[in-house]
Amino acid sequence: MPAVSSVPVPYASYLRVYEPLAAFPEPERGHWARYARRGTSPTAQDELRRSLADLLATPPVAVPVHESADAFVVEVDGVVCVCPWRTRLRGWLALEELPGTLPPAVLDAALPPVVRGQAEADYERWRERNPDARPWIRTALWQVPVRWFALFSDEERDYVASGGPGKAPGLRYRTPMVQARRRVARALKTLRDALDEGPLTEGLVDVGRWLEEFHPRSLVELDYGGLVHALPEEFLAEDRSAADVAAGLAALRSGDGAAAGEAYERLDERWRSVRNRQHAN
Protein backbone atom coordinates (compact mmCIF):
# COMPACT_ATOMS: atom_id res chain seq x y z
CA MET A 1 0.00 0.00 0.00
CA PRO A 2 2.55 2.64 -1.08
CA ALA A 3 -0.02 5.44 -1.21
CA VAL A 4 -0.78 5.01 2.49
CA SER A 5 2.82 5.46 3.59
CA SER A 6 2.74 9.10 2.45
CA VAL A 7 -0.09 9.97 4.86
CA PRO A 8 1.14 11.88 7.95
CA VAL A 9 1.37 9.91 11.17
CA PRO A 10 -1.41 10.78 13.65
CA TYR A 11 0.10 12.49 16.68
CA ALA A 12 -1.09 10.00 19.29
CA SER A 13 0.32 8.36 22.40
CA TYR A 14 -0.62 4.89 23.65
CA LEU A 15 -1.11 3.09 26.95
CA ARG A 16 -0.84 -0.66 26.36
CA VAL A 17 -1.18 -3.83 28.42
CA TYR A 18 0.70 -6.99 27.45
CA GLU A 19 -0.83 -10.10 29.03
CA PRO A 20 0.86 -13.50 29.46
CA LEU A 21 -0.49 -16.31 27.31
CA ALA A 22 -1.96 -17.94 30.43
CA ALA A 23 -4.45 -15.07 30.70
CA PHE A 24 -6.22 -16.08 27.48
CA PRO A 25 -8.79 -18.89 27.22
CA GLU A 26 -8.57 -21.48 24.50
CA PRO A 27 -8.69 -21.39 21.53
CA GLU A 28 -7.40 -17.80 21.67
CA ARG A 29 -4.39 -18.83 23.75
CA GLY A 30 -3.33 -21.29 21.07
CA HIS A 31 -3.68 -18.62 18.39
CA TRP A 32 -1.42 -16.19 20.25
CA ALA A 33 1.12 -18.91 21.08
CA ARG A 34 1.42 -19.80 17.38
CA TYR A 35 1.48 -16.12 16.49
CA ALA A 36 4.34 -15.39 18.91
CA ARG A 37 6.36 -18.36 17.64
CA ARG A 38 6.32 -16.88 14.14
CA GLY A 39 8.56 -14.10 15.41
CA THR A 40 7.17 -11.59 12.91
CA SER A 41 5.01 -9.35 15.08
CA PRO A 42 3.92 -6.22 13.13
CA THR A 43 4.94 -2.78 14.35
CA ALA A 44 2.77 0.13 15.48
CA GLN A 45 3.48 1.70 12.07
CA ASP A 46 2.03 -1.39 10.37
CA GLU A 47 -1.17 -1.08 12.39
CA LEU A 48 -1.42 2.60 11.51
CA ARG A 49 -1.02 1.99 7.78
CA ARG A 50 -3.82 -0.58 7.79
CA SER A 51 -6.16 1.78 9.62
CA LEU A 52 -5.39 4.64 7.24
CA ALA A 53 -6.03 2.39 4.25
CA ASP A 54 -9.61 1.88 5.46
CA LEU A 55 -10.18 5.62 5.88
CA LEU A 56 -8.90 6.31 2.36
CA ALA A 57 -11.46 3.98 0.82
CA THR A 58 -14.59 5.34 -0.91
CA PRO A 59 -16.85 5.35 1.01
CA PRO A 60 -14.56 5.35 4.05
CA VAL A 61 -14.62 2.35 6.38
CA ALA A 62 -15.22 3.85 9.83
CA VAL A 63 -14.59 0.56 11.66
CA PRO A 64 -12.98 -2.62 10.24
CA VAL A 65 -15.46 -5.27 9.17
CA HIS A 66 -13.47 -7.99 10.93
CA GLU A 67 -11.51 -7.90 14.18
CA SER A 68 -7.74 -7.88 13.85
CA ALA A 69 -5.89 -11.14 14.53
CA ASP A 70 -2.63 -9.25 15.19
CA ALA A 71 -0.90 -8.22 18.40
CA PHE A 72 2.27 -6.69 19.76
CA VAL A 73 4.50 -9.30 21.40
CA VAL A 74 7.17 -9.00 24.12
CA GLU A 75 8.97 -11.48 26.35
CA VAL A 76 9.17 -10.62 30.05
CA ASP A 77 11.49 -12.77 32.20
CA GLY A 78 11.01 -15.68 29.82
CA VAL A 79 7.21 -15.28 29.69
CA VAL A 80 5.63 -14.42 26.33
CA CYS A 81 3.12 -11.57 26.65
CA VAL A 82 0.84 -10.21 23.94
CA CYS A 83 -1.11 -7.01 23.46
CA PRO A 84 -3.95 -7.71 20.99
CA TRP A 85 -4.69 -4.84 18.66
CA ARG A 86 -8.48 -5.24 18.81
CA THR A 87 -8.63 -2.62 16.07
CA ARG A 88 -12.36 -3.04 15.49
CA LEU A 89 -13.29 -2.48 19.13
CA ARG A 90 -10.96 0.51 19.39
CA GLY A 91 -12.46 1.92 16.21
CA TRP A 92 -15.92 1.82 17.72
CA LEU A 93 -14.70 3.46 20.93
CA ALA A 94 -12.89 6.19 18.98
CA LEU A 95 -16.01 6.81 16.90
CA GLU A 96 -17.94 7.60 20.09
CA GLU A 97 -15.45 10.36 20.93
CA LEU A 98 -15.31 12.02 17.50
CA PRO A 99 -18.33 14.35 17.86
CA GLY A 100 -16.56 16.13 20.72
CA THR A 101 -13.30 16.60 18.85
CA LEU A 102 -14.33 17.71 15.34
CA PRO A 103 -16.69 20.40 14.03
CA PRO A 104 -19.89 18.81 12.60
CA ALA A 105 -19.10 19.84 9.01
CA VAL A 106 -15.62 18.35 9.17
CA LEU A 107 -16.91 15.17 10.80
CA ASP A 108 -19.63 14.73 8.16
CA ALA A 109 -17.10 15.24 5.36
CA ALA A 110 -14.65 12.73 6.81
CA LEU A 111 -17.22 10.16 7.92
CA PRO A 112 -20.73 10.71 6.47
CA PRO A 113 -23.63 10.26 8.92
CA VAL A 114 -24.82 7.10 7.15
CA VAL A 115 -21.38 5.50 7.62
CA ARG A 116 -21.31 6.44 11.31
CA GLY A 117 -24.86 5.25 11.83
CA GLN A 118 -24.12 1.83 10.38
CA ALA A 119 -20.99 1.51 12.56
CA GLU A 120 -22.94 2.47 15.68
CA ALA A 121 -25.64 -0.10 14.93
CA ASP A 122 -22.99 -2.78 14.39
CA TYR A 123 -21.40 -1.87 17.73
CA GLU A 124 -24.69 -2.17 19.60
CA ARG A 125 -25.27 -5.65 18.25
CA TRP A 126 -21.68 -6.67 19.01
CA ARG A 127 -21.86 -5.36 22.59
CA GLU A 128 -24.91 -7.50 23.28
CA ARG A 129 -22.79 -10.57 22.49
CA ASN A 130 -19.60 -9.28 24.16
CA PRO A 131 -20.64 -7.25 27.24
CA ASP A 132 -17.29 -7.67 29.05
CA ALA A 133 -14.98 -6.76 26.18
CA ARG A 134 -12.27 -4.16 26.79
CA PRO A 135 -9.33 -2.89 24.74
CA TRP A 136 -5.71 -3.67 25.56
CA ILE A 137 -4.69 -0.28 24.14
CA ARG A 138 -5.77 3.24 25.05
CA THR A 139 -5.02 6.20 22.78
CA ALA A 140 -4.64 9.94 23.40
CA LEU A 141 -4.30 12.57 20.65
CA TRP A 142 -1.81 15.44 20.92
CA GLN A 143 -0.87 14.64 24.50
CA VAL A 144 0.11 12.08 27.08
CA PRO A 145 -2.56 12.33 29.80
CA VAL A 146 -0.97 13.32 33.12
CA ARG A 147 -2.71 10.43 34.89
CA TRP A 148 -0.81 7.93 32.72
CA PHE A 149 2.51 9.11 34.15
CA ALA A 150 1.39 8.16 37.66
CA LEU A 151 1.80 4.49 36.66
CA PHE A 152 5.55 4.81 36.04
CA SER A 153 8.80 5.95 37.60
CA ASP A 154 11.55 8.01 35.98
CA GLU A 155 13.86 4.97 36.20
CA GLU A 156 11.56 3.13 33.77
CA ARG A 157 11.95 5.83 31.13
CA ASP A 158 13.44 4.53 27.86
CA TYR A 159 14.51 7.27 25.47
CA VAL A 160 16.12 6.48 22.11
CA ALA A 161 17.63 9.37 20.16
CA SER A 162 17.05 9.81 16.45
CA GLY A 163 19.02 7.39 14.31
CA GLY A 164 19.42 9.85 11.46
CA PRO A 165 17.22 10.77 8.46
CA GLY A 166 13.98 8.82 8.42
CA LYS A 167 14.56 7.33 11.88
CA ALA A 168 12.54 9.16 14.51
CA PRO A 169 13.43 9.15 18.20
CA GLY A 170 11.36 7.12 20.63
CA LEU A 171 10.22 7.48 24.22
CA ARG A 172 8.40 4.92 26.32
CA TYR A 173 7.95 3.58 29.85
CA ARG A 174 7.33 -0.03 30.90
CA THR A 175 6.45 -1.41 34.31
CA PRO A 176 5.00 -4.62 35.81
CA MET A 177 1.24 -4.58 36.33
CA VAL A 178 1.54 -5.03 40.10
CA GLN A 179 3.72 -1.91 40.27
CA ALA A 180 1.33 0.12 38.11
CA ARG A 181 -1.64 -0.83 40.29
CA ARG A 182 0.29 -0.02 43.46
CA ARG A 183 1.21 3.41 42.15
CA VAL A 184 -2.35 4.18 41.09
CA ALA A 185 -3.67 3.25 44.52
CA ARG A 186 -1.04 5.34 46.30
CA ALA A 187 -1.60 8.32 44.00
CA LEU A 188 -5.36 8.17 44.56
CA LYS A 189 -4.92 8.13 48.33
CA THR A 190 -2.58 11.11 48.14
CA LEU A 191 -4.92 13.14 45.94
CA ARG A 192 -7.99 12.36 48.04
CA ASP A 193 -6.20 13.24 51.28
CA ALA A 194 -4.88 16.55 49.91
CA LEU A 195 -7.40 17.77 47.32
CA ASP A 196 -11.06 17.78 46.40
CA GLU A 197 -12.27 15.30 43.79
CA GLY A 198 -11.36 16.51 40.31
CA PRO A 199 -10.49 15.44 36.76
CA LEU A 200 -7.12 13.96 37.75
CA THR A 201 -8.67 11.82 40.49
CA GLU A 202 -11.53 10.73 38.25
CA GLY A 203 -9.07 9.86 35.47
CA LEU A 204 -6.93 7.78 37.82
CA VAL A 205 -9.99 5.90 39.05
CA ASP A 206 -10.86 5.09 35.44
CA VAL A 207 -7.32 3.89 34.64
CA GLY A 208 -7.20 1.84 37.84
CA ARG A 209 -10.45 0.05 36.99
CA TRP A 210 -9.14 -0.68 33.52
CA LEU A 211 -5.90 -2.16 34.88
CA GLU A 212 -7.86 -4.45 37.20
CA GLU A 213 -9.30 -6.18 34.14
CA PHE A 214 -5.94 -7.76 33.29
CA HIS A 215 -3.70 -10.56 34.54
CA PRO A 216 -1.49 -9.51 37.51
CA ARG A 217 1.66 -10.65 35.65
CA SER A 218 0.99 -8.31 32.73
CA LEU A 219 3.30 -5.56 31.52
CA VAL A 220 2.09 -1.95 31.19
CA GLU A 221 3.61 0.31 28.55
CA LEU A 222 3.32 4.02 27.82
CA ASP A 223 4.49 4.82 24.29
CA TYR A 224 4.81 8.37 22.94
CA GLY A 225 3.95 6.87 19.55
CA GLY A 226 3.33 9.40 16.79
CA LEU A 227 3.95 12.37 19.11
CA VAL A 228 7.67 11.96 18.46
CA HIS A 229 7.06 13.19 14.89
CA ALA A 230 5.52 16.44 16.13
CA LEU A 231 8.01 17.36 18.87
CA PRO A 232 11.56 18.68 18.74
CA GLU A 233 14.09 16.07 19.75
CA GLU A 234 15.36 18.27 22.57
CA PHE A 235 11.82 18.29 24.02
CA LEU A 236 11.82 14.51 24.15
CA ALA A 237 15.35 14.28 25.52
CA GLU A 238 14.53 16.67 28.37
CA ASP A 239 10.98 15.43 29.08
CA ARG A 240 10.83 13.94 32.60
CA SER A 241 7.06 14.04 33.05
CA ALA A 242 6.87 10.87 35.16
CA ALA A 243 9.45 12.35 37.52
CA ASP A 244 7.42 15.58 37.76
CA VAL A 245 4.23 13.66 38.59
CA ALA A 246 6.08 11.66 41.24
CA ALA A 247 7.58 14.86 42.68
CA GLY A 248 4.19 16.53 42.82
CA LEU A 249 2.58 13.58 44.59
CA ALA A 250 5.48 13.33 47.06
CA ALA A 251 5.11 17.04 47.83
CA LEU A 252 1.38 16.63 48.47
CA ARG A 253 2.06 13.72 50.82
CA SER A 254 4.49 15.86 52.82
CA GLY A 255 2.15 18.84 52.88
CA ASP A 256 4.37 21.02 50.68
CA GLY A 257 1.77 22.70 48.49
CA ALA A 258 4.28 25.09 46.94
CA ALA A 259 6.51 22.28 45.63
CA ALA A 260 3.45 20.41 44.37
CA GLY A 261 2.34 23.54 42.52
CA GLU A 262 5.75 23.93 40.90
CA ALA A 263 5.69 20.35 39.64
CA TYR A 264 2.20 20.86 38.23
CA GLU A 265 3.29 24.09 36.50
CA ARG A 266 6.17 22.28 34.79
CA LEU A 267 3.81 19.61 33.52
CA ASP A 268 1.11 22.04 32.45
CA GLU A 269 3.52 24.29 30.56
CA ARG A 270 5.19 21.35 28.81
CA TRP A 271 1.98 19.69 27.62
CA ARG A 272 0.14 22.93 26.86
CA SER A 273 2.87 23.69 24.33
CA VAL A 274 2.24 20.30 22.73
CA ARG A 275 -1.55 20.66 22.59
CA ASN A 276 -1.18 24.12 21.05
CA ARG A 277 0.56 22.54 18.05
CA GLN A 278 -2.73 20.87 17.14
CA HIS A 279 -4.18 24.25 16.14
CA ALA A 280 -1.02 25.77 14.65
CA ASN A 281 -0.85 26.40 10.92
Secondary structure, 3 states (H helix, E strand, C coil): CHHHHCCCCCCEEEEEEEEEHHHCCCCHHHHHHHHHHHCCCCCHHHHHHHHHHHHCCCCCCCCCCCCCCCEEEEEECCEEEEEECCHHHHHHHHHHHHHHCCCHHHHHHHCCHHHHHHHHHHHHHHHHHCCCCCCCEEEEECCCCHHHHCCCCHHHEEEECCCECCECCEEEEEEEHHHHHHHHHHHHHHHHHHCCCCHHHHHHHHHHHHHCCCCCCCEEEEECHHHHHCCCHHHHHHCCHHHHHHHHHHHHHCCCHHHHHHHHHHHHHHHHHHHHHHHCC
